[in-house]
Amino acid sequence: MANLEKQIDLTKDAVYIVRGGKLIQIDNPPLGFGKQEISWQDGKPTHVDFKYSRKL
């Protein structure tokens, strides 16, 4: 198996998923407030649910 490597910017706040040898960056909440729930099946992430809110 090949050694796969990626570089990420550690000064940037972000959430990443590694799946199938690929690095996937999860979108940030568009309004700055929100939740990200990652669902797993058989030890692998399957999908991400987003919940956003707007602070008044």
C-alpha distance matrix in Angstrom:
0.0 3.8 6.6 8.8 12.4 15.8 19.3 22.0 25.8 26.8 30.5 30.0 30.5 27.9 25.9 22.2 19.9 16.1 15.3 12.5 10.8 14.3 17.0 20.3 23.6 26.3 29.7 32.5 35.8 38.0 41.0 39.4 39.9 37.7 35.2 31.7 30.7 27.2 26.9 24.2 23.5 21.3 19.7 18.9 21.3 23.2 25.9 28.0 31.8 33.9 37.4 39.4 42.8 45.4 47.3 51.0
3.8 0.0 3.8 6.0 9.5 12.9 16.3 19.4 23.0 24.4 28.0 27.7 28.6 26.1 24.5 20.9 19.1 15.4 15.1 12.6 10.0 12.9 15.4 18.9 21.9 25.0 28.2 30.9 34.4 36.4 39.5 37.9 38.6 36.7 34.5 31.1 30.6 27.2 27.5 25.1 25.0 23.2 21.3 20.0 21.8 23.8 26.1 27.8 31.6 33.3 36.8 38.4 41.8 44.1 46.0 49.6
6.6 3.8 0.0 3.8 6.5 10.2 13.3 16.4 20.0 21.2 24.8 24.8 25.8 23.6 22.2 18.8 17.5 14.0 14.6 13.0 9.7 12.3 13.9 17.6 20.2 23.4 26.7 29.0 32.6 34.7 37.5 35.7 36.5 34.8 32.7 29.5 29.2 26.0 26.8 24.6 25.0 23.4 20.9 19.7 21.2 23.7 25.7 26.9 30.6 32.1 35.4 36.8 40.1 42.3 43.9 47.5
8.8 6.0 3.8 0.0 3.8 7.0 10.5 13.4 17.1 18.6 22.0 21.7 22.7 20.4 19.1 15.6 14.5 11.1 12.0 10.8 7.1 8.9 10.3 14.0 16.6 19.9 23.1 25.5 29.1 31.0 34.0 32.2 33.2 31.6 29.6 26.4 26.5 23.4 24.4 22.6 23.3 22.3 19.8 18.0 18.9 21.2 22.9 23.9 27.6 28.8 32.2 33.5 36.7 38.8 40.6 44.1
12.4 9.5 6.5 3.8 0.0 3.8 6.9 10.0 13.6 15.1 18.5 18.5 19.8 17.9 17.1 14.0 13.8 11.1 13.1 12.8 9.0 9.6 9.5 13.3 15.1 18.6 21.5 23.5 27.3 29.2 31.9 30.0 31.2 29.9 28.2 25.3 25.8 23.1 24.7 23.3 24.6 24.0 21.1 19.2 19.6 22.1 23.2 23.7 27.2 28.0 31.1 32.0 35.1 37.0 38.5 42.0
15.8 12.9 10.2 7.0 3.8 0.0 3.8 6.6 10.2 12.2 15.4 15.0 16.5 14.7 14.5 11.6 12.3 10.4 12.9 13.4 9.9 8.9 7.7 11.0 12.2 15.8 18.4 20.3 24.1 25.8 28.5 26.7 28.1 27.1 25.7 23.0 24.0 21.6 23.7 22.9 24.6 24.6 21.7 19.4 19.0 21.4 21.9 21.8 25.1 25.5 28.5 29.2 32.1 33.8 35.2 38.7
19.3 16.3 13.3 10.5 6.9 3.8 0.0 3.8 6.9 9.1 12.1 12.2 14.3 13.2 13.9 11.9 13.6 12.6 15.6 16.7 13.4 11.9 9.7 12.3 12.4 15.9 18.1 19.3 23.1 24.7 27.2 25.1 26.8 26.2 25.3 23.0 24.5 22.6 25.1 24.7 26.9 27.1 24.0 21.8 21.0 23.4 23.4 22.8 25.8 25.7 28.4 28.6 31.2 32.5 33.7 37.1
22.0 19.4 16.4 13.4 10.0 6.6 3.8 0.0 3.8 6.0 8.9 8.5 10.5 9.7 10.8 9.6 12.2 12.3 15.6 17.5 14.7 12.6 9.5 11.1 10.0 13.3 15.1 15.9 19.7 21.3 23.6 21.4 23.1 22.8 22.1 20.1 21.9 20.5 23.4 23.5 26.1 26.8 23.6 21.3 19.9 22.4 21.9 20.7 23.3 22.8 25.3 25.2 27.7 28.9 30.0 33.3
25.8 23.0 20.0 17.1 13.6 10.2 6.9 3.8 0.0 3.8 5.5 5.7 8.7 9.1 11.5 11.5 14.7 15.5 18.9 21.0 18.4 16.1 12.8 13.6 11.6 14.3 15.4 15.3 18.9 20.2 22.1 19.7 21.9 22.1 22.0 20.6 22.9 22.1 25.3 25.8 28.7 29.7 26.4 24.2 22.5 24.8 23.9 22.2 24.4 23.3 25.3 24.7 26.8 27.6 28.3 31.4
26.8 24.4 21.2 18.6 15.1 12.2 9.1 6.0 3.8 0.0 3.8 5.4 7.4 8.7 11.0 11.7 15.0 16.1 19.7 22.2 19.8 17.9 14.4 15.1 13.0 15.0 16.3 15.7 19.0 20.8 22.2 19.3 21.0 21.3 21.0 19.9 22.1 21.6 24.8 25.4 28.4 29.4 25.9 24.2 22.5 25.2 24.2 22.3 24.3 23.2 24.9 24.4 26.2 27.1 27.4 30.6
30.5 28.0 24.8 22.0 18.5 15.4 12.1 8.9 5.5 3.8 0.0 3.8 6.6 9.2 12.4 13.9 17.5 19.1 22.7 25.2 23.0 20.7 17.1 17.2 14.5 16.0 16.4 15.1 18.1 19.4 20.4 17.5 19.7 20.7 21.0 20.5 23.2 23.2 26.7 27.7 31.0 32.2 28.9 27.0 24.9 27.3 26.0 23.6 25.2 23.5 24.7 23.7 25.0 25.4 25.4 28.4
30.0 27.7 24.8 21.7 18.5 15.0 12.2 8.5 5.7 5.4 3.8 0.0 3.8 6.1 9.7 11.5 15.3 17.3 20.6 23.4 21.5 18.9 15.1 14.6 11.4 12.6 12.7 11.4 14.5 15.8 17.1 14.4 16.7 17.5 18.0 17.4 20.3 20.4 24.0 25.3 28.6 30.2 27.1 24.9 22.5 24.6 22.9 20.4 21.8 20.0 21.3 20.3 21.8 22.4 22.8 25.9
30.5 28.6 25.8 22.7 19.8 16.5 14.3 10.5 8.7 7.4 6.6 3.8 0.0 3.8 7.3 10.1 13.8 16.5 19.7 22.9 21.6 19.0 15.2 14.0 10.6 10.8 11.0 9.1 12.0 14.0 15.0 11.9 13.6 14.2 14.4 14.1 17.0 17.5 21.3 22.8 26.3 28.1 25.1 23.1 20.4 22.5 20.6 17.8 18.9 17.0 18.2 17.3 18.8 19.7 20.1 23.4
27.9 26.1 23.6 20.4 17.9 14.7 13.2 9.7 9.1 8.7 9.2 6.1 3.8 0.0 3.8 6.6 10.3 13.1 16.2 19.4 18.4 15.7 11.9 10.4 7.1 7.2 8.1 7.4 10.8 13.2 15.0 12.4 13.6 13.2 12.8 11.6 14.3 14.4 18.0 19.5 22.9 24.8 21.9 19.6 16.9 18.8 17.0 14.4 15.9 14.5 16.3 16.0 18.2 19.7 20.7 24.2
25.9 24.5 22.2 19.1 17.1 14.5 13.9 10.8 11.5 11.0 12.4 9.7 7.3 3.8 0.0 3.8 7.0 10.3 13.2 16.7 16.2 13.7 10.2 8.5 6.0 5.5 7.9 8.2 11.4 14.4 16.3 14.0 14.3 12.9 11.5 9.4 11.4 10.9 14.4 15.7 19.1 21.0 18.1 15.9 13.2 15.3 13.8 11.4 13.4 12.8 15.0 15.6 18.3 20.4 21.8 25.4
22.2 20.9 18.8 15.6 14.0 11.6 11.9 9.6 11.5 11.7 13.9 11.5 10.1 6.6 3.8 0.0 3.8 6.6 9.7 13.0 12.4 10.0 6.6 5.5 4.4 5.8 9.2 10.8 14.1 16.9 19.3 17.3 17.8 16.0 14.2 11.4 12.6 10.9 13.8 14.4 17.4 18.9 16.0 13.5 11.2 13.5 12.7 11.4 14.2 14.4 17.3 18.3 21.3 23.6 25.2 28.9
19.9 19.1 17.5 14.5 13.8 12.3 13.6 12.2 14.7 15.0 17.5 15.3 13.8 10.3 7.0 3.8 0.0 3.8 6.2 9.8 9.9 8.1 5.9 5.1 6.5 7.4 11.2 13.4 16.3 19.2 21.8 20.1 20.1 17.8 15.4 12.0 12.1 9.4 11.5 11.4 14.1 15.3 12.6 9.8 7.8 10.4 10.4 10.1 13.6 14.7 18.0 19.7 23.0 25.6 27.5 31.2
16.1 15.4 14.0 11.1 11.1 10.4 12.6 12.3 15.5 16.1 19.1 17.3 16.5 13.1 10.3 6.6 3.8 0.0 3.8 6.8 6.4 5.6 4.6 6.2 8.8 10.7 14.4 16.8 19.9 22.6 25.3 23.7 23.8 21.5 19.1 15.7 15.4 12.3 13.6 12.5 14.3 14.7 11.9 9.2 8.6 11.3 12.4 13.1 16.7 18.2 21.6 23.4 26.7 29.3 31.2 34.9
15.3 15.1 14.6 12.0 13.1 12.9 15.6 15.6 18.9 19.7 22.7 20.6 19.7 16.2 13.2 9.7 6.2 3.8 0.0 3.8 5.4 5.4 6.7 7.5 10.9 12.3 15.8 18.7 21.5 24.0 27.0 25.8 25.7 23.1 20.5 16.8 16.0 12.5 12.8 11.3 12.3 12.5 10.5 7.3 7.2 9.2 11.1 12.8 16.6 18.7 22.3 24.4 27.9 30.7 33.0 36.6
12.5 12.6 13.0 10.8 12.8 13.4 16.7 17.5 21.0 22.2 25.2 23.4 22.9 19.4 16.7 13.0 9.8 6.8 3.8 0.0 3.8 5.5 8.5 10.0 13.7 15.5 18.9 22.0 24.9 27.1 30.2 29.2 29.2 26.7 24.2 20.5 19.5 15.9 15.8 13.8 13.9 13.4 12.0 9.1 10.1 11.4 13.7 15.9 19.7 22.0 25.6 27.8 31.4 34.1 36.5 40.1
10.8 10.0 9.7 7.1 9.0 9.9 13.4 14.7 18.4 19.8 23.0 21.5 21.6 18.4 16.2 12.4 9.9 6.4 5.4 3.8 0.0 3.8 6.8 9.7 13.2 15.7 19.0 22.0 25.2 27.3 30.5 29.1 29.6 27.4 25.1 21.6 21.1 17.8 18.2 16.5 17.0 16.5 14.4 11.9 12.6 14.4 16.3 17.9 21.7 23.5 27.0 28.8 32.3 34.8 36.9 40.6
14.3 12.9 12.3 8.9 9.6 8.9 11.9 12.6 16.1 17.9 20.7 18.9 19.0 15.7 13.7 10.0 8.1 5.6 5.4 5.5 3.8 0.0 3.8 6.3 9.8 12.6 15.7 18.7 22.0 23.9 27.2 26.0 26.7 24.7 22.8 19.3 19.4 16.4 17.4 16.4 17.6 17.8 15.8 12.6 12.2 13.7 14.7 15.8 19.5 20.9 24.5 25.9 29.4 31.8 34.0 37.5
17.0 15.4 13.9 10.3 9.5 7.7 9.7 9.5 12.8 14.4 17.1 15.1 15.2 11.9 10.2 6.6 5.9 4.6 6.7 8.5 6.8 3.8 0.0 3.8 6.6 9.7 12.9 15.6 19.1 21.1 24.1 22.7 23.5 21.8 20.1 16.9 17.5 14.9 16.7 16.3 18.2 18.9 16.4 13.4 12.2 14.1 14.3 14.5 18.0 18.8 22.2 23.4 26.7 28.9 30.9 34.4
20.3 18.9 17.6 14.0 13.3 11.0 12.3 11.1 13.6 15.1 17.2 14.6 14.0 10.4 8.5 5.5 5.1 6.2 7.5 10.0 9.7 6.3 3.8 0.0 3.8 6.4 9.4 12.5 15.8 17.7 20.9 19.8 20.5 18.7 17.1 13.9 14.8 12.6 14.7 15.0 17.3 18.7 16.6 13.2 11.0 12.3 11.6 11.4 14.7 15.3 18.8 19.9 23.3 25.5 27.7 31.2
23.6 21.9 20.2 16.6 15.1 12.2 12.4 10.0 11.6 13.0 14.5 11.4 10.6 7.1 6.0 4.4 6.5 8.8 10.9 13.7 13.2 9.8 6.6 3.8 0.0 3.8 6.4 9.0 12.5 14.5 17.5 16.2 17.3 15.8 14.8 12.1 13.9 12.6 15.4 16.5 19.3 21.1 18.8 15.7 12.9 14.2 12.7 11.3 13.9 13.7 16.7 17.3 20.5 22.4 24.4 27.9
26.3 25.0 23.4 19.9 18.6 15.8 15.9 13.3 14.3 15.0 16.0 12.6 10.8 7.2 5.5 5.8 7.4 10.7 12.3 15.5 15.7 12.6 9.7 6.4 3.8 0.0 3.8 6.5 9.5 11.9 14.9 13.7 14.2 12.4 11.2 8.5 10.6 10.0 13.2 15.0 18.1 20.5 18.4 15.4 12.1 12.9 10.6 8.3 10.4 9.9 12.9 13.7 17.0 19.2 21.4 24.9
29.7 28.2 26.7 23.1 21.5 18.4 18.1 15.1 15.4 16.3 16.4 12.7 11.0 8.1 7.9 9.2 11.2 14.4 15.8 18.9 19.0 15.7 12.9 9.4 6.4 3.8 0.0 3.8 6.6 8.3 11.5 11.0 12.0 10.7 10.7 9.0 11.9 12.3 15.5 17.9 21.0 23.7 21.9 18.8 15.3 15.6 12.7 9.9 10.8 9.1 11.5 11.4 14.6 16.3 18.7 22.1
32.5 30.9 29.0 25.5 23.5 20.3 19.3 15.9 15.3 15.7 15.1 11.4 9.1 7.4 8.2 10.8 13.4 16.8 18.7 22.0 22.0 18.7 15.6 12.5 9.0 6.5 3.8 0.0 3.8 6.1 8.6 7.4 8.7 8.2 9.2 8.8 12.4 13.7 17.2 19.9 23.3 26.0 24.0 21.3 17.7 18.3 15.3 12.0 12.0 9.4 10.7 9.6 12.2 13.6 15.5 18.9
35.8 34.4 32.6 29.1 27.3 24.1 23.1 19.7 18.9 19.0 18.1 14.5 12.0 10.8 11.4 14.1 16.3 19.9 21.5 24.9 25.2 22.0 19.1 15.8 12.5 9.5 6.6 3.8 0.0 3.8 5.5 5.2 5.8 5.5 7.7 8.7 12.3 14.5 17.9 21.0 24.4 27.5 25.7 23.2 19.5 19.6 16.2 12.6 11.5 8.1 8.1 6.2 8.5 9.9 12.2 15.5
38.0 36.4 34.7 31.0 29.2 25.8 24.7 21.3 20.2 20.8 19.4 15.8 14.0 13.2 14.4 16.9 19.2 22.6 24.0 27.1 27.3 23.9 21.1 17.7 14.5 11.9 8.3 6.1 3.8 0.0 3.8 5.7 7.7 8.5 11.2 12.3 15.8 17.9 21.1 24.2 27.5 30.6 29.0 26.2 22.5 22.3 18.7 15.4 14.2 10.7 10.5 7.7 9.2 9.4 12.0 14.7
41.0 39.5 37.5 34.0 31.9 28.5 27.2 23.6 22.1 22.2 20.4 17.1 15.0 15.0 16.3 19.3 21.8 25.3 27.0 30.2 30.5 27.2 24.1 20.9 17.5 14.9 11.5 8.6 5.5 3.8 0.0 3.8 5.7 7.9 11.5 13.5 17.1 19.7 23.0 26.2 29.6 32.8 31.2 28.7 25.0 24.9 21.3 17.8 16.0 12.3 10.9 7.4 7.2 6.3 8.4 11.0
39.4 37.9 35.7 32.2 30.0 26.7 25.1 21.4 19.7 19.3 17.5 14.4 11.9 12.4 14.0 17.3 20.1 23.7 25.8 29.2 29.1 26.0 22.7 19.8 16.2 13.7 11.0 7.4 5.2 5.7 3.8 0.0 3.8 6.8 10.0 12.2 15.9 18.5 22.0 25.1 28.7 31.7 29.6 27.4 23.8 24.3 21.0 17.3 16.0 12.4 11.2 8.2 8.2 7.9 8.8 12.1
39.9 38.6 36.5 33.2 31.2 28.1 26.8 23.1 21.9 21.0 19.7 16.7 13.6 13.6 14.3 17.8 20.1 23.8 25.7 29.2 29.6 26.7 23.5 20.5 17.3 14.2 12.0 8.7 5.8 7.7 5.7 3.8 0.0 3.8 7.3 10.4 13.7 16.8 20.1 23.4 27.0 30.1 28.2 26.3 22.7 23.1 19.8 16.1 14.2 10.6 8.7 6.0 5.6 6.6 7.5 11.2
37.7 36.7 34.8 31.6 29.9 27.1 26.2 22.8 22.1 21.3 20.7 17.5 14.2 13.2 12.9 16.0 17.8 21.5 23.1 26.7 27.4 24.7 21.8 18.7 15.8 12.4 10.7 8.2 5.5 8.5 7.9 6.8 3.8 0.0 3.8 6.9 10.1 13.4 16.5 19.9 23.4 26.6 25.0 23.1 19.5 19.7 16.4 12.7 10.6 7.2 5.4 4.1 5.6 8.4 10.2 13.9
35.2 34.5 32.7 29.6 28.2 25.7 25.3 22.1 22.0 21.0 21.0 18.0 14.4 12.8 11.5 14.2 15.4 19.1 20.5 24.2 25.1 22.8 20.1 17.1 14.8 11.2 10.7 9.2 7.7 11.2 11.5 10.0 7.3 3.8 0.0 3.8 6.5 9.9 13.0 16.3 19.9 23.1 21.4 19.8 16.3 16.7 13.7 10.0 8.1 5.8 5.1 6.4 8.7 12.0 13.6 17.3
31.7 31.1 29.5 26.4 25.3 23.0 23.0 20.1 20.6 19.9 20.5 17.4 14.1 11.6 9.4 11.4 12.0 15.7 16.8 20.5 21.6 19.3 16.9 13.9 12.1 8.5 9.0 8.8 8.7 12.3 13.5 12.2 10.4 6.9 3.8 0.0 3.8 6.5 9.8 13.0 16.6 19.8 18.1 16.2 12.6 13.1 10.2 6.5 5.7 4.8 6.6 8.8 11.8 15.1 17.1 20.8
30.7 30.6 29.2 26.5 25.8 24.0 24.5 21.9 22.9 22.1 23.2 20.3 17.0 14.3 11.4 12.6 12.1 15.4 16.0 19.5 21.1 19.4 17.5 14.8 13.9 10.6 11.9 12.4 12.3 15.8 17.1 15.9 13.7 10.1 6.5 3.8 0.0 3.8 6.5 9.9 13.4 16.6 15.3 13.8 10.4 10.8 8.4 5.6 5.1 6.5 8.4 11.5 14.5 18.0 20.0 23.6
27.2 27.2 26.0 23.4 23.1 21.6 22.6 20.5 22.1 21.6 23.2 20.4 17.5 14.4 10.9 10.9 9.4 12.3 12.5 15.9 17.8 16.4 14.9 12.6 12.6 10.0 12.3 13.7 14.5 17.9 19.7 18.5 16.8 13.4 9.9 6.5 3.8 0.0 3.8 6.6 10.2 13.3 11.8 10.0 6.6 7.5 5.9 4.5 6.5 8.9 11.7 14.7 17.9 21.3 23.4 27.1
26.9 27.5 26.8 24.4 24.7 23.7 25.1 23.4 25.3 24.8 26.7 24.0 21.3 18.0 14.4 13.8 11.5 13.6 12.8 15.8 18.2 17.4 16.7 14.7 15.4 13.2 15.5 17.2 17.9 21.1 23.0 22.0 20.1 16.5 13.0 9.8 6.5 3.8 0.0 3.8 7.0 10.4 9.9 8.5 5.7 5.7 5.5 6.2 8.0 11.3 13.9 17.3 20.5 24.1 26.4 29.9
24.2 25.1 24.6 22.6 23.3 22.9 24.7 23.5 25.8 25.4 27.7 25.3 22.8 19.5 15.7 14.4 11.4 12.5 11.3 13.8 16.5 16.4 16.3 15.0 16.5 15.0 17.9 19.9 21.0 24.2 26.2 25.1 23.4 19.9 16.3 13.0 9.9 6.6 3.8 0.0 3.8 6.8 6.1 5.3 4.3 5.3 7.4 9.2 11.6 14.9 17.6 21.0 24.2 27.7 29.8 33.4
23.5 25.0 25.0 23.3 24.6 24.6 26.9 26.1 28.7 28.4 31.0 28.6 26.3 22.9 19.1 17.4 14.1 14.3 12.3 13.9 17.0 17.6 18.2 17.3 19.3 18.1 21.0 23.3 24.4 27.5 29.6 28.7 27.0 23.4 19.9 16.6 13.4 10.2 7.0 3.8 0.0 3.8 5.4 5.4 6.4 6.3 9.4 12.1 14.4 18.0 20.8 24.2 27.5 31.0 33.3 36.9
21.3 23.2 23.4 22.3 24.0 24.6 27.1 26.8 29.7 29.4 32.2 30.2 28.1 24.8 21.0 18.9 15.3 14.7 12.5 13.4 16.5 17.8 18.9 18.7 21.1 20.5 23.7 26.0 27.5 30.6 32.8 31.7 30.1 26.6 23.1 19.8 16.6 13.3 10.4 6.8 3.8 0.0 3.8 5.6 8.4 9.2 12.7 15.5 18.0 21.5 24.3 27.7 30.9 34.5 36.6 40.2
19.7 21.3 20.9 19.8 21.1 21.7 24.0 23.6 26.4 25.9 28.9 27.1 25.1 21.9 18.1 16.0 12.6 11.9 10.5 12.0 14.4 15.8 16.4 16.6 18.8 18.4 21.9 24.0 25.7 29.0 31.2 29.6 28.2 25.0 21.4 18.1 15.3 11.8 9.9 6.1 5.4 3.8 0.0 3.8 6.9 9.3 12.4 14.6 17.4 20.5 23.4 26.5 29.7 33.1 35.0 38.7
18.9 20.0 19.7 18.0 19.2 19.4 21.8 21.3 24.2 24.2 27.0 24.9 23.1 19.6 15.9 13.5 9.8 9.2 7.3 9.1 11.9 12.6 13.4 13.2 15.7 15.4 18.8 21.3 23.2 26.2 28.7 27.4 26.3 23.1 19.8 16.2 13.8 10.0 8.5 5.3 5.4 5.6 3.8 0.0 3.8 6.2 9.5 11.9 15.2 18.2 21.4 24.4 27.8 31.1 33.2 36.9
21.3 21.8 21.2 18.9 19.6 19.0 21.0 19.9 22.5 22.5 24.9 22.5 20.4 16.9 13.2 11.2 7.8 8.6 7.2 10.1 12.6 12.2 12.2 11.0 12.9 12.1 15.3 17.7 19.5 22.5 25.0 23.8 22.7 19.5 16.3 12.6 10.4 6.6 5.7 4.3 6.4 8.4 6.9 3.8 0.0 3.8 6.1 8.1 11.5 14.4 17.7 20.6 24.1 27.4 29.6 33.3
23.2 23.8 23.7 21.2 22.1 21.4 23.4 22.4 24.8 25.2 27.3 24.6 22.5 18.8 15.3 13.5 10.4 11.3 9.2 11.4 14.4 13.7 14.1 12.3 14.2 12.9 15.6 18.3 19.6 22.3 24.9 24.3 23.1 19.7 16.7 13.1 10.8 7.5 5.7 5.3 6.3 9.2 9.3 6.2 3.8 0.0 3.8 7.2 10.3 13.7 17.0 20.1 23.7 27.0 29.7 33.2
25.9 26.1 25.7 22.9 23.2 21.9 23.4 21.9 23.9 24.2 26.0 22.9 20.6 17.0 13.8 12.7 10.4 12.4 11.1 13.7 16.3 14.7 14.3 11.6 12.7 10.6 12.7 15.3 16.2 18.7 21.3 21.0 19.8 16.4 13.7 10.2 8.4 5.9 5.5 7.4 9.4 12.7 12.4 9.5 6.1 3.8 0.0 3.8 6.7 10.0 13.5 16.5 20.1 23.4 26.2 29.6
28.0 27.8 26.9 23.9 23.7 21.8 22.8 20.7 22.2 22.3 23.6 20.4 17.8 14.4 11.4 11.4 10.1 13.1 12.8 15.9 17.9 15.8 14.5 11.4 11.3 8.3 9.9 12.0 12.6 15.4 17.8 17.3 16.1 12.7 10.0 6.5 5.6 4.5 6.2 9.2 12.1 15.5 14.6 11.9 8.1 7.2 3.8 0.0 3.8 6.5 10.1 12.9 16.5 19.8 22.5 26.0
31.8 31.6 30.6 27.6 27.2 25.1 25.8 23.3 24.4 24.3 25.2 21.8 18.9 15.9 13.4 14.2 13.6 16.7 16.6 19.7 21.7 19.5 18.0 14.7 13.9 10.4 10.8 12.0 11.5 14.2 16.0 16.0 14.2 10.6 8.1 5.7 5.1 6.5 8.0 11.6 14.4 18.0 17.4 15.2 11.5 10.3 6.7 3.8 0.0 3.8 6.8 10.1 13.6 17.1 19.9 23.2
33.9 33.3 32.1 28.8 28.0 25.5 25.7 22.8 23.3 23.2 23.5 20.0 17.0 14.5 12.8 14.4 14.7 18.2 18.7 22.0 23.5 20.9 18.8 15.3 13.7 9.9 9.1 9.4 8.1 10.7 12.3 12.4 10.6 7.2 5.8 4.8 6.5 8.9 11.3 14.9 18.0 21.5 20.5 18.2 14.4 13.7 10.0 6.5 3.8 0.0 3.8 6.5 10.1 13.4 16.3 19.6
37.4 36.8 35.4 32.2 31.1 28.5 28.4 25.3 25.3 24.9 24.7 21.3 18.2 16.3 15.0 17.3 18.0 21.6 22.3 25.6 27.0 24.5 22.2 18.8 16.7 12.9 11.5 10.7 8.1 10.5 10.9 11.2 8.7 5.4 5.1 6.6 8.4 11.7 13.9 17.6 20.8 24.3 23.4 21.4 17.7 17.0 13.5 10.1 6.8 3.8 0.0 3.8 6.8 10.5 13.2 16.4
39.4 38.4 36.8 33.5 32.0 29.2 28.6 25.2 24.7 24.4 23.7 20.3 17.3 16.0 15.6 18.3 19.7 23.4 24.4 27.8 28.8 25.9 23.4 19.9 17.3 13.7 11.4 9.6 6.2 7.7 7.4 8.2 6.0 4.1 6.4 8.8 11.5 14.7 17.3 21.0 24.2 27.7 26.5 24.4 20.6 20.1 16.5 12.9 10.1 6.5 3.8 0.0 3.8 7.0 10.0 13.2
42.8 41.8 40.1 36.7 35.1 32.1 31.2 27.7 26.8 26.2 25.0 21.8 18.8 18.2 18.3 21.3 23.0 26.7 27.9 31.4 32.3 29.4 26.7 23.3 20.5 17.0 14.6 12.2 8.5 9.2 7.2 8.2 5.6 5.6 8.7 11.8 14.5 17.9 20.5 24.2 27.5 30.9 29.7 27.8 24.1 23.7 20.1 16.5 13.6 10.1 6.8 3.8 0.0 3.8 6.5 9.6
45.4 44.1 42.3 38.8 37.0 33.8 32.5 28.9 27.6 27.1 25.4 22.4 19.7 19.7 20.4 23.6 25.6 29.3 30.7 34.1 34.8 31.8 28.9 25.5 22.4 19.2 16.3 13.6 9.9 9.4 6.3 7.9 6.6 8.4 12.0 15.1 18.0 21.3 24.1 27.7 31.0 34.5 33.1 31.1 27.4 27.0 23.4 19.8 17.1 13.4 10.5 7.0 3.8 0.0 3.8 6.3
47.3 46.0 43.9 40.6 38.5 35.2 33.7 30.0 28.3 27.4 25.4 22.8 20.1 20.7 21.8 25.2 27.5 31.2 33.0 36.5 36.9 34.0 30.9 27.7 24.4 21.4 18.7 15.5 12.2 12.0 8.4 8.8 7.5 10.2 13.6 17.1 20.0 23.4 26.4 29.8 33.3 36.6 35.0 33.2 29.6 29.7 26.2 22.5 19.9 16.3 13.2 10.0 6.5 3.8 0.0 3.8
51.0 49.6 47.5 44.1 42.0 38.7 37.1 33.3 31.4 30.6 28.4 25.9 23.4 24.2 25.4 28.9 31.2 34.9 36.6 40.1 40.6 37.5 34.4 31.2 27.9 24.9 22.1 18.9 15.5 14.7 11.0 12.1 11.2 13.9 17.3 20.8 23.6 27.1 29.9 33.4 36.9 40.2 38.7 36.9 33.3 33.2 29.6 26.0 23.2 19.6 16.4 13.2 9.6 6.3 3.8 0.0
